[in-house]
Structure formats: structure tokens, C-alpha cells
Amino acid sequence: MTAAAGDGGQPAPISVELREITKDTVREVCALEVRNDQKGYVAANALSIAQAHFEPTAVFRAIYLGEQPIGFVQWRDGGTPGTVVLWRFMIDRRHQSAGLGRTALALVLLQMRRSGFETVETSVVRGPSGPLDFYLSQGFVEVGQATPRGEWLLSKAL
């Protein structure tokens, strides 16, 4: 899946896409990092990939800009019909604030919808550098509940 990454509606020649992670790309993807002030809000990609191998319904992809990996996303079945859980989502610190996260999330949500899901859920750690405002700006709504680990639940209709 690809989408043009551009400014003010002008498509750029380089596109954002989701790609499978391979033995040749896993190190590059694991080396991606969020800003230091964001590190308490999302697990490292290496841990996420390891966890995905023990979750039968997990799907994980690298987010690419052209030929460069710039992020990581992981999702799994939500356990109730039609629901998917956005388990992890990150954009490397060097590529934040350029609209690439919005573009990548739109691709992820489209793929989820095409897979037959109707609702996506996620959870966030609240805090000054947390992703809550980003998700709210993308149409997620607060559910009014927290997970047993204290993460705030969000939901969005696909």
C-alpha cells in the first residue's frame, strides 16, 4: 500500500508504504527510535517484533518513505468480531512532524478496513510527550476506560 507524501496537497515523487520486514531489513527497522522524551510511550521495535511472533493474529510492517524505513506498525485481532487492535505505531524521530505519521496511519486503517474490520482500538500512556493528541486528531475518541496497565483506551470506526 502506498500514498504520496506531499505538502499542501501536492504529491511528492516519494511515497509512503507498508512493507513486510525481512531478514535483510529487520536490523534497520529495529534501529528506528522515537525522540528521547517519547521513549516511555512506545516499546522498542525489537521487543514488538519479538512479541508479534508469539501472538498468532499479529501483523507487523515497516513504514517506508521511498526506500528508507521510517517507522513501524503492529496490529492484532481485537478478540470481538469486527475489532482490530492497533498494538504499536511509531515514526522515527528524524521523520516526525512532516505529516508522515498521518499518511502511514491512513494506510494502516485502510488495510484494516480491507481486511474486514469495522472498528480499531488502541491505548496510550498519558503524558506530555504521549500520542493522545495525535490519535484524537486522526478521529479516535476516548472510550473513558483504562487498561489494567493504566493505558487510556481509544476507538475509531473504520
Summary of the structure (lengths in Angstrom):
residues: 158
radius of gyration: 14.9
end to end distance: 16.9
largest distance: 44.2
contacts: 439
relative contact order: 0.16
helix: 27%
strand: 34%
